[in-house]
Amino acid sequence: MDSMRRSEKGVYTHDKAEMEQGLEGIKMALKILREYYATGDKAHAAADGSSSGIVGLLEVVESDFSKGLAGITTTEDAAASSYDRETKENEITRATKSKDVEYKGKESVGLDKAVSEASSDRQGVQAELDAVLEYLGKLGDMCIAKAEPYSERTARREAEVEGLKEALKILEGEAVLLQGRRSMLRGVRPHSLV
């Protein structure tokens, strides 16, 4: 955009100088012709009709040069104004985007830090969870009642019944011994229940 503007400015400067130079030449030619035909000299009286044609033609050329100069000046002013406006808009846009990049960079650093902290926290919590689950498994093995197979229950009950029968035999044998001992004790009488 800058190089295009410099190119346009160069063309305008060159064209304006040529147009002004041409306009000054036309004005000078008109002045000379008017002064020449304004004199009362009879030598050019016969060419009076052609003088008005030449002067009229030069006046049209002068008008065209003036319009052309005004046109290129207007075009240059519009182009310069448009360039200035776009340049200012571009500067504002560049500043805005630079700040956006700066803030996004800061936000990115903050988010990276948060992700790092969250990952670290997750690893710690995961280690705790694994330990708790392992301990829960051990507690489950110790605390949860397991169904005893029927064959083991039957065998255990039979062993218990056999132990009780043996205990009964032993107790009956001791009862016989105890009855025989009572008579051996001297002067001991059983207490009466009154």
C-alpha positions as CSV (number, residue, x, y, z in Angstrom):
1,M,0.0,0.0,0.0
2,D,2.9,2.4,0.8
3,S,4.6,1.7,-2.5
4,M,1.4,2.2,-4.4
5,R,0.8,5.5,-2.7
6,R,4.4,6.6,-3.4
7,S,3.9,5.6,-7.1
8,E,0.6,7.5,-7.2
9,K,2.2,10.6,-5.6
10,G,5.1,10.5,-8.1
11,V,2.7,10.3,-11.0
12,Y,0.6,13.1,-9.6
13,T,3.6,15.4,-9.0
14,H,4.9,14.8,-12.5
15,D,1.5,15.2,-14.2
16,K,0.6,18.3,-12.1
17,A,3.9,20.0,-13.1
18,E,3.3,19.3,-16.8
19,M,-0.4,20.5,-16.6
20,E,0.6,23.7,-14.8
21,Q,3.4,24.3,-17.3
22,G,1.0,23.7,-20.2
23,L,-1.7,26.0,-18.6
24,E,0.9,28.8,-18.1
25,G,2.0,28.4,-21.8
26,I,-1.7,28.6,-23.0
27,K,-2.3,31.7,-20.8
28,M,0.8,33.3,-22.2
29,A,-0.2,32.5,-25.8
30,L,-3.7,33.9,-25.2
31,K,-2.2,37.1,-23.7
32,I,0.1,37.6,-26.6
33,L,-2.6,36.9,-29.2
34,R,-5.1,39.2,-27.5
35,E,-2.5,42.0,-27.3
36,Y,-1.5,41.5,-30.9
37,Y,-5.1,41.6,-32.2
38,A,-6.0,44.4,-29.8
39,T,-3.8,46.8,-31.6
40,G,-5.4,48.8,-34.4
41,D,-3.0,47.6,-37.1
42,K,-4.7,47.0,-40.4
43,A,-2.3,44.3,-41.5
44,H,-4.1,41.7,-39.6
45,A,-7.6,43.1,-40.1
46,A,-8.3,40.7,-42.9
47,A,-7.4,37.8,-40.5
48,D,-9.8,39.1,-37.8
49,G,-12.2,36.2,-38.2
50,S,-9.5,33.6,-37.9
51,S,-8.1,35.3,-34.8
52,S,-11.3,34.7,-32.9
53,G,-11.2,31.0,-33.9
54,I,-7.6,30.6,-32.7
55,V,-8.3,32.5,-29.5
56,G,-11.5,30.5,-28.9
57,L,-9.6,27.2,-29.5
58,L,-6.9,28.3,-27.1
59,E,-9.6,29.2,-24.5
60,V,-11.1,25.7,-24.9
61,V,-7.7,24.2,-24.4
62,E,-7.1,26.4,-21.3
63,S,-10.5,25.3,-19.9
64,D,-9.6,21.6,-20.6
65,F,-6.2,22.0,-18.9
66,S,-7.8,23.7,-15.9
67,K,-10.4,21.0,-15.6
68,G,-7.7,18.3,-15.9
69,L,-5.6,20.0,-13.3
70,A,-8.6,20.3,-10.9
71,G,-9.4,16.6,-11.7
72,I,-6.0,15.2,-10.9
73,T,-5.8,17.4,-7.8
74,T,-9.2,16.1,-6.6
75,T,-8.1,12.6,-7.3
76,E,-4.8,13.1,-5.4
77,D,-6.6,14.6,-2.4
78,A,-9.1,11.7,-2.3
79,A,-6.3,9.1,-2.7
80,A,-4.2,10.9,0.1
81,S,-7.2,11.0,2.4
82,S,-8.1,7.4,1.7
83,Y,-4.4,6.4,2.3
84,D,-4.3,8.3,5.6
85,R,-7.6,6.8,6.8
86,E,-6.5,3.3,5.9
87,T,-3.1,3.8,7.5
88,K,-4.7,4.9,10.7
89,E,-7.1,2.0,10.6
90,N,-4.2,-0.4,10.0
91,E,-2.2,1.1,12.9
92,I,-5.2,0.6,15.2
93,T,-5.8,-2.9,13.9
94,R,-2.1,-3.7,14.4
95,A,-2.0,-2.3,17.9
96,T,-5.2,-4.2,18.8
97,K,-3.8,-7.5,17.4
98,S,-0.5,-6.9,19.1
99,K,-2.3,-6.5,22.4
100,D,-4.4,-9.6,21.6
101,V,-1.3,-11.6,21.0
102,E,0.3,-10.4,24.2
103,Y,-2.8,-11.2,26.3
104,K,-3.3,-14.6,24.6
105,G,0.4,-15.3,25.3
106,K,-0.1,-14.5,29.0
107,E,-3.4,-16.5,29.0
108,S,-1.6,-19.5,27.4
109,V,1.2,-19.4,30.0
110,G,-1.5,-19.3,32.8
111,L,-3.4,-22.2,31.2
112,D,-0.2,-24.3,30.8
113,K,0.6,-23.7,34.5
114,A,-3.0,-24.7,35.4
115,V,-2.8,-27.8,33.3
116,S,0.6,-28.7,34.9
117,E,-0.9,-28.2,38.4
118,A,-4.0,-30.2,37.6
119,S,-1.9,-33.0,36.2
120,S,0.2,-33.1,39.3
121,D,-2.9,-33.0,41.5
122,R,-4.4,-35.8,39.5
123,Q,-1.4,-38.0,39.9
124,G,-1.4,-37.4,43.7
125,V,-5.1,-38.2,43.9
126,Q,-4.7,-41.2,41.7
127,A,-2.0,-42.6,44.0
128,E,-4.2,-42.0,47.0
129,L,-7.2,-43.7,45.3
130,D,-5.0,-46.7,44.3
131,A,-3.9,-47.1,48.0
132,V,-7.4,-46.8,49.3
133,L,-8.7,-49.4,46.8
134,E,-5.9,-51.8,47.7
135,Y,-6.7,-51.4,51.4
136,L,-10.5,-51.8,50.7
137,G,-9.6,-55.1,48.9
138,K,-7.7,-56.3,51.9
139,L,-10.6,-55.3,54.2
140,G,-13.0,-57.1,52.0
141,D,-11.0,-60.3,52.2
142,M,-11.0,-60.0,56.0
143,C,-14.5,-58.8,56.7
144,I,-16.8,-60.1,54.0
145,A,-18.4,-63.4,55.1
146,K,-17.8,-66.2,52.7
147,A,-20.2,-69.0,52.3
148,E,-18.8,-72.2,53.8
149,P,-19.2,-75.2,51.6
150,Y,-21.8,-77.8,52.7
151,S,-19.2,-80.6,53.0
152,E,-17.0,-78.5,55.4
153,R,-20.0,-77.5,57.5
154,T,-21.1,-81.2,57.8
155,A,-17.6,-82.3,58.7
156,R,-17.2,-79.5,61.3
157,R,-20.6,-80.4,62.9
158,E,-19.7,-84.1,63.0
159,A,-16.4,-83.3,64.6
160,E,-18.2,-81.1,67.1
161,V,-20.8,-83.8,67.9
162,E,-18.0,-86.4,68.3
163,G,-16.2,-83.9,70.7
164,L,-19.4,-83.4,72.7
165,K,-19.9,-87.2,72.9
166,E,-16.4,-87.7,74.2
167,A,-16.8,-84.8,76.7
168,L,-20.0,-86.5,77.9
169,K,-18.2,-89.8,78.4
170,I,-15.5,-88.1,80.3
171,L,-18.0,-86.2,82.5
172,E,-19.9,-89.4,83.2
173,G,-16.6,-91.1,84.2
174,E,-15.8,-88.2,86.5
175,A,-19.2,-88.3,88.0
176,V,-18.7,-91.9,89.0
177,L,-15.4,-91.0,90.6
178,L,-16.9,-88.1,92.4
179,Q,-19.6,-90.3,93.9
180,G,-17.0,-92.7,95.2
181,R,-15.0,-89.9,96.8
182,R,-17.9,-88.5,98.8
183,S,-17.9,-91.5,101.0
184,M,-14.3,-91.1,101.7
185,L,-14.4,-87.7,103.1
186,R,-14.5,-87.6,106.9
187,G,-17.2,-85.9,108.6
188,V,-18.2,-83.8,105.6
189,R,-21.9,-83.8,105.1
190,P,-23.7,-82.4,102.3
191,H,-25.4,-79.2,102.9
192,S,-29.1,-79.4,103.2
193,L,-31.3,-77.1,101.4
194,V,-33.6,-75.7,103.9
